[in-house]
Amino acid sequence: MSDPRYQKLAANLTGFSTDLKKGEHVLIDAFDVPDAIVVALVRAARARGAIPYVQINRARITRELMREAAEEGYDFLSRIELARMKGMQAYIALRGSENIFETSDVPADRLKTVMRKMKPVQDWRVKKTKWVVLRWPTPAMAQQAMSSTEAFEDFYFRVCTLDYARMEPGMAALRKLMQATDRVEIRGPETDLRFSIKGIGVVACGGRHNIPDGEVFTAPVRNSVEGEITFNAPTVYQGVSFDRIRLVFRKGKVVEASGGNAERLNEILDSDAGARYIGEFAIGFNPHILHPMRDILFDEKIAGSFHFTPGQAYDEADNGNRSQVHWDLVQIQRSDYGGGTIAFDGKVVRRDGLFLPAALKKLNPEHLLKKAAG
């Protein structure tokens, strides 16, 4: 018997998130997930009159292909995948894996080849389709979250089937304030960061692209970032784990980078000219997500957090930075993680993870959880 939570999640993804219409083509990209959720998505898409297509992926096979990635092979694959993506109006990806470090032993130059060759496919998907991406709960994810498998599954479905429309009033107020802001100052333990967001687009994210969700993002003016920051949330990028990354900025560029796995960290930041500049600044506020679990789709939405992203900027909030890298690095500012402040044009708008202006208090956990309960 299929889990009824699968049907609810599939309905949310094909409805609220991608709003599938009759006759639209949707690619369901399934990475190490149960067949039952793929079937639920196929049925939910058909119920809305859409035409579903399915691709099944396996992490160990993907790793093997990457280990000897050849330029000509990925040239050909990129052309095929781009042609298919151009035929899609929507894209739904579910990504489950028992081992988040599966690609950790893929040589860095091979990873760069794959990312560079497949970037046109990703760019088309992000810019030209209605898309949503989410993880899938596994015992490995439960272990990362230091949770039992059953408790983590309950948490996952509670977060991923949240009525994200509840966030919209607070997100609209934060977006409006950020659109009117020039200078941003962020202070906290081992952090003193200053930059401008003047004239950059601001985007509110409430369940339309990433699940789970709960952030508003923009980007710093490319050369405006000054100061230093230490990220207190661990991160996994390109299959490698990093802890307590510290970055120092001068005229927008990362001039020092240290922390766990410093050599690999600097290799990634040297991937191309844009990798040492910041392409995104985002404030997270999902009330259900409180602690990092080395999964960025969850960690970047942690209540009381923000993330600062070396690499590619989004078109909707474009500061002109271009890179094959887009690495969301998270700092949590709640008092249980050391506290901190975010100030817009000299006025503190969030202290120790809690918003202070009346219109923004709608994004504080107490308000969102109270509304959700009611």
N, C-alpha and C positions, 0 to 999 in steps of 0.2 A: 504494500500500500504506500502511495506517495505521501510524503510529509506535507500537510496542508500549508506549512510555512513557505514551501517552494512556490505554490500557486500565488500566494500573496506577494512574494518577492517578484515573481515573474510579471504579475499584473502591474506592480509599481514601475518596473524597469521599462516595460513596453508602453505604459501609460504616462505617468507623471514625468519620467526621466527622458524618454525619447519621443513620446506622443506620436506613435506610429499611426499612419493614415492608410486607407485602402489603396492597394497597388504599390506601396513603397517597398523597396528591397532592403532587407536588414541582414547583416552578417553577424552571426552568433559565433564568437571566437572563444572556444572553451579550452582552458589549460588545466589539465589534471583535476577535473571536477566530475561529480557523479552524472551518469547518463540521465538520471531522473530530473535534474534541474534543467538540462538542455531540452529534454522533452517538454517540460513545463513552459519554457520560453518559446519553443516552436509553436505550441498550442496557443499560448497567449498572443503571439504575433499574428497567427492565422485568425484568431477571434476578432482582431481589429482590422482584418482584411489585408494585412501586409503579407509579403512573400519572404519567408525565412530561408537563409542559407547557413550552413554549419561548417565550421572547421574545428577539428579535434587536434590538440597539441599535447605533447608529452615532454616534460622538462629534461629527462635524461637523453632523449633523442635530439632535442634542440641543442643541448650541451655538446653532443658528439658532432653535430653539424658545424657548430661554431669553432670547435677546437682546430679544425683545418680549413677555416673559412677562406675561400679563394675569391679574388676580385671578380673574375669572370662569372663564377657561379652565382654570386650575389647580385651582379649586374642583371643577369637573366631573371633571377627570382624577383628582384625589385620591379622589373618591367611587368611581370605577370601579376604580382600583388597590387601594383598601382592600377593596372587595367581593371582588375576586379573591384578595387575600392572605388574607382570612378563610377562603377555601376550601382553603388549602394547609396541609399538615402540615409541609412542609420547603421550604427555599429554598437553591439553589446559584447563586452568582454568580461568573462569570469575567469579569475586566475587563482588556482589552488596549487599548492606544492607541498610535499612533505619535507623538502629541503630548500630553504631560501638561499643556501650557499652552493647550489648545484653548479653554477657557472664560475665559482671562485678560482678554479684552476685553468680556466680558459685564458690563454695568453692575451695580454693587454692589447697588443697590436691587432689580434683577430677580432676582439670585441669592438675596437675602433672601426675596423673594416665593416663589420655588420651594421653598426649604428649609422655609419656614414652612408652606406648603400641603401639602407631601409628607411632613411629619414624622409625621402619624398612620399613614401606611403603614409608614414605617420603624419606628415604635414597636411596631406590631403584629407586624411581622416579627421584631424582636429579642426581644420578650417572649413571643410565642405560637407560634413555629415553631422547628423544628430547622434551624439555618441555618449555612452556611459560605460565606466570601467569599475569593476569591484573585485575584491578578493573573495576566496571561498574558505569557509572554516575547516581546518584540518587539525588533527592532534598536534602537528608541529606548530601551528599557530597558537594553539592553546598553551603549549609548552613555552613559546616565546612570551606569552602574556602571563605566565606563571599561574595558570588556571587549569582546572579539570576540563576534559573535553566537553562534557555535557554543559557545564557552566559557561564555557566559552561560546558554544553554539547558541545558548539562550541569549547571551550578550550580543552576539553577532546579529541574530535576527531581530532583536529589539532595536539595535542601532540602524540596521539597514532597511527596516520597514517603517522607520519613523515618518511621521507626517511632517515633511520638511517645509510645508507651507507655513507652519507655525513660526519659522525663523524670519519670514519675509519682512515684517515691519521693522525689526531691529536692523536687519541687513541693509534695508533701504536708507535708514538714518545714518549708518556707518559709511555707506557708499557716498552719500551726499556730503558728509563731513570731510571725507578723504579727498573728494573732488575739489573742495575749497581749500585744501591744505597745501602749503609750500614746504616748510621744514618739519622733519621728523627727527626726534631725539629719543634714543632707547638707552636706558641705563639699568644696570643690575650687576650681580657678581661677575667680575672679569669682563664686563661689557660696558662700553661707552661708544655709541654709534650715532653718527649724524649724517643725514642725507636729505635731498629734496625729492618730492613726488609731484611737483608743480607741472601741470599740463599733460600728465600721463593718465590714460584711461583707468577706471576703477571697475571691477567686476565682482558682483555678489554671487556666491556659489551655494545653492541650497538644494542639492539633489538632482540637478539636471545633467551633470557630467560624471562626477565621482560619487560613489557610495562606499562608505559613509561620507557625509559632507558637513559643511558648516565653516565657511571662511569667506572673507572679502579680500581680494588681492589687487595689487597694482604693481608698479616697478619703480625703483629709484631712477632719477635722472642719471644717466650712465656714468658720468665722471664725478658725481657729487658725493659719493660715499667716502666718509672719513672715520677713522677710529678703529676699534677692535671689538671682537665678539667671541665668546666661548659658548658653544652649543652644549647644553646639558642633557639632550636626548641622544641616545645612540642611533646610528644609522647604518643601513646596508645599501651599498651602491655597486652595481656590476658584480654582484655576488660576493662582495667583501664587506666585512664589518668594521666600523670606525666608531671610536668613542672620544668624547670631549675634544672635538675639533675646535681649534682656535685660528681665527683669521684676522689679519691686520690689513687695513685698507689705506691707500693713498691715492687721491684723485680717481676714486672709483675702482682701482685695481687691487686685487689681492697681492700684497708684496711679501707677506709671510703666511705660511700655513703649517700648522703643527698639530700634534695629537697622536692618538693611536694609529698605526699603519701610515706614518707620515710619508714614506717613500711612495706608496701607491696613491695616497692623497694628492701629492704633487704631480704625479704622472697624469692623473685625471684632470687636474687644473691646467696642465700643459697640453691637453688634447688639441686645442686650437686657440686662436687669438681671443675668442669671446669667453672662454671657460673661466678666466680669472676676473670677470666682471659679473655684476648681479643682474639677473633677468626677472626677478619676482620678489616682492615683499608682500606677505599675507598675514592676516590676523585670524587665528582659529578660535572656535567657541562651541564645539559640539559638547553638550552637557553630559553625555554618557561616556565620553572618552577622556580619561583622566591621567593615564600613565602610558609611557612609550612601550611598544612591543616590537620594535625593529620592522615595522611595516608602515611605509610612508603614507599609504592611503588612510590609515587610521591616525598615525602619529601627527600628521600635519593639521589635523582637526582638533587636537587636544584642547580642552577648555583651558583658557588662560595662557595659550601659547602664541607664538608667531613663527613664521619661517622665512628664511632669507636664502635665495636660490642662485648659486653660481650657474651661469650659462644662459641658455636660450630664453628670450622674452616671448610672451604670448602676443599675438596680433591685437587682441582686445585691450592690452595694457602694454603698449610697445615703447620701449626706450631705445630701440635700434640695435640691441645686442643680439648677435647671432652666434650660435654654437651648437655642436652636436650633443653637448652636455646640458642637462637640466636636473639639478641635484638639490632637492628640498632639504634644507638643514634646519632643525627645530630647536628653539629654546622655549622652555616652560617658565613662566614668570609667576606662577602661584606661590604663595608664601611657603608651602611645603617643599618647593624646589628652589628656595632662596630669594624669591620676590623679584621685583623690578618694575619699571615704569615705561610707558610710552607717552610721549608728549607731541601734540600737533601745534606748530607755531607757538611754542612756549607754554601751552596749557596741557597739563597732564590729563589724559583721557582714559587711561587704564592704569591701575595700581595693583600690584600683586595679583594680576590676572582678572581683576574685576573692573568693569567699565564704570565710570563716574558720572558722565552727563546723563540726564534723565532719559533722553530718547534712546541712549545706548544700553541702559540697564535692562532693556528687553532681551538682550543677548547674554545676560548673566545666568549661570546655571539655576539659581533659585527661581528666577522668573520662567525660564524655559521648561524646567521640570514641573513647576506648579501648573503651568498651562497644559503640559502634556498629561498630567494626572487628572486635570479637570475636564 
